[in-house]
Amino acid sequence: ISAAIYTSAIEKTVLPDIQTLEELNCWSCPKLTFIANIKNLITLRCNHCPLLKKIPDIQGLDEVVAEHCYSLEEIPLIQELFDLNINNCYKLKFIPKFEQLQNLDCSNCPLIEEIPELNYLCTLNCYNCISLKFIHVKKITSTFHYHNCRLLIKVPESYNELYTDNKCYWLNPNKYKLSKVIFIQRWWLKYYYSLSGKGFLKAMDEFNKN
């Protein structure tokens, strides 16, 4: 059973405990502040819920989307969570160490300073994380995206594909071996292939000349 709730459908600040639900979608609910623990819930998507402060502690969840939830301050440790999208959560400071997480998007979260070690991560997006310094993930099996993370000094040691720009001023590329680097500048891409940190630096120099 699934339910979708839109702005016109909700006037209360709290959603009731509906135990039969497996999927809940809340879009543009400006008064929503709290979601009860719905024990059978598997998928929770909350987009543009600016007053929502906490994701409910439901251990059966495998997907959580909380985009543009500007007041969100807390995400519980959910052991079975596979997908987490917390794009544009301006007050969120901490990401738990999820045991099974495979896909993480924490872009535009200005207060997050580090991403914990996540052993099964496939994709990571962290655009415009201006306070991010440390990514403790050792390996990303698919794609790694980061842009405008100006304080970043530690990135994963291994990944298949990297999408980035040249605005991570404190990152030392000599420490990392890259198989494929894709630099993004505005609306076009430049592709570089390198086998070592020196190759990365050479690619950076070529990119900045154009």
C-alpha positions in Angstrom: 0.0 0.0 0.0 1.3 3.4 -0.9 0.1 7.0 -0.2 0.9 10.4 -1.8 0.3 13.6 0.1 0.4 17.0 -1.5 0.0 20.6 -0.2 -3.7 20.7 -0.7 -4.3 17.4 1.1 -2.8 18.2 4.5 -3.4 21.0 7.0 -2.1 19.2 10.1 1.5 19.3 11.3 1.7 15.6 12.1 1.0 12.6 10.0 -0.8 9.7 11.8 0.6 6.3 12.4 -0.8 4.3 9.5 0.7 0.8 10.0 -0.4 -0.7 6.7 1.6 1.7 4.5 4.7 0.5 2.7 5.4 3.7 0.7 4.8 7.3 1.6 5.4 10.3 -0.6 5.0 13.8 0.8 5.5 16.6 -1.6 5.3 20.3 -0.8 3.8 20.0 2.7 4.8 23.4 4.2 3.2 22.6 7.6 4.5 19.1 8.1 6.8 18.8 11.1 6.6 15.2 12.2 6.0 11.7 10.7 5.0 8.8 13.0 6.9 5.5 13.0 5.0 3.5 10.4 6.4 0.0 11.1 5.8 -1.5 7.6 7.1 1.5 5.7 9.8 0.6 3.1 10.0 3.8 1.1 9.8 7.4 2.4 10.0 10.4 0.1 9.6 13.9 1.5 10.3 16.7 -0.9 9.9 20.4 -0.1 8.7 19.9 3.5 10.6 22.9 5.0 9.5 22.3 8.7 10.3 18.6 8.9 13.0 18.2 11.5 13.5 14.4 11.8 13.2 11.2 9.7 11.3 8.6 11.7 13.3 5.7 13.1 11.8 2.9 11.0 14.3 0.0 10.7 12.5 -1.5 7.6 13.2 1.5 5.4 15.4 0.9 2.4 14.9 4.2 0.6 14.7 7.7 2.1 14.4 10.9 0.0 14.4 14.2 1.9 15.1 16.9 -0.7 14.6 20.6 0.2 13.8 19.8 3.8 15.5 22.9 5.1 14.9 22.2 8.8 15.9 18.6 8.8 18.4 18.0 11.7 18.4 14.3 12.3 18.5 11.0 10.4 18.4 7.8 12.6 20.7 4.9 12.0 18.7 2.6 9.8 20.6 -0.7 9.2 18.8 -1.8 6.0 18.8 1.6 4.2 20.1 1.3 0.7 19.3 4.7 -0.8 19.6 8.1 0.9 19.0 11.5 -0.8 19.2 14.5 1.5 19.8 17.2 -1.1 19.4 20.7 0.2 19.0 20.0 3.9 20.6 23.1 5.2 20.6 22.3 9.0 21.8 18.7 8.8 25.3 18.2 10.3 25.7 14.5 10.7 25.3 11.4 8.5 25.2 8.0 10.4 27.4 5.1 9.5 24.8 3.0 7.6 25.8 -0.6 7.2 24.1 -1.3 3.9 23.9 2.1 2.2 24.7 1.9 -1.6 23.7 5.3 -2.9 24.1 8.7 -1.1 23.3 12.2 -2.3 24.2 14.9 0.2 24.6 17.8 -2.2 23.9 21.3 -1.0 24.2 20.4 2.7 26.4 23.3 3.9 27.0 22.1 7.5 28.1 18.5 6.8 31.9 18.2 7.6 32.5 14.5 7.0 31.0 11.4 5.4 31.6 8.2 7.5 33.0 5.0 6.2 30.3 3.2 4.2 31.5 -0.2 3.0 29.0 -0.9 0.2 28.7 2.5 -1.4 28.1 2.5 -5.2 27.5 6.2 -5.9 28.2 9.4 -4.0 27.0 12.9 -4.9 28.2 15.8 -2.9 27.9 19.1 -4.8 28.4 22.4 -3.0 29.2 20.9 0.4 31.1 23.9 1.5 32.1 22.6 4.9 32.9 19.0 3.8 36.5 18.1 4.8 36.7 14.3 5.0 35.1 11.5 3.0 36.1 8.3 5.0 34.7 5.9 2.3 37.5 3.8 1.0 35.9 2.5 -2.2 33.0 3.6 -4.5 32.2 0.9 -7.0 30.5 3.2 -9.5 30.5 7.0 -9.8 31.7 9.7 -7.5 30.5 13.3 -8.0 31.8 16.4 -6.2 31.9 20.0 -7.1 32.7 23.2 -5.1 33.8 21.3 -2.0 36.5 23.9 -1.2 37.6 22.4 2.1 37.8 18.8 1.0 41.1 17.2 1.9 40.3 13.5 1.8 38.4 11.5 -0.8 37.9 7.7 -1.5 41.0 5.8 -2.6 39.1 3.9 -5.3 36.2 4.5 -7.6 35.3 3.8 -11.2 34.3 7.2 -12.5 34.9 10.7 -11.0 32.9 13.8 -12.0 34.5 17.0 -10.5 35.6 20.6 -11.1 38.8 22.4 -10.0 37.4 24.0 -6.9 38.7 21.7 -4.2 41.7 23.8 -3.3 43.0 21.7 -0.4 42.8 18.3 -2.1 46.2 16.8 -2.9 45.8 14.7 -6.1 49.2 13.1 -5.8 47.7 10.9 -3.1 45.1 9.3 -5.3 45.2 7.0 -8.3 42.4 7.8 -10.7 41.2 5.6 -13.6 38.9 8.1 -15.2 38.4 11.7 -14.4 35.6 13.8 -15.9 35.9 17.6 -15.3 32.7 19.5 -15.5 32.7 23.2 -16.3 29.3 24.8 -16.9 27.4 22.8 -19.5 30.2 20.9 -21.2 32.5 18.1 -20.3 36.2 17.4 -20.8 37.4 13.8 -20.5 40.8 12.9 -19.1 42.4 9.6 -18.4 45.2 9.2 -16.0 47.0 6.5 -14.0 48.6 8.5 -11.3 48.5 11.8 -9.3 50.9 13.3 -11.9 48.4 12.5 -14.6 45.7 14.2 -12.6 47.8 17.4 -12.2 48.6 17.4 -15.9 44.8 17.1 -16.7 44.1 19.9 -14.4 46.7 22.1 -16.1 45.3 21.3 -19.5 41.7 22.0 -18.3 42.6 25.4 -16.9 44.3 26.5 -20.1 41.1 26.0 -22.2 
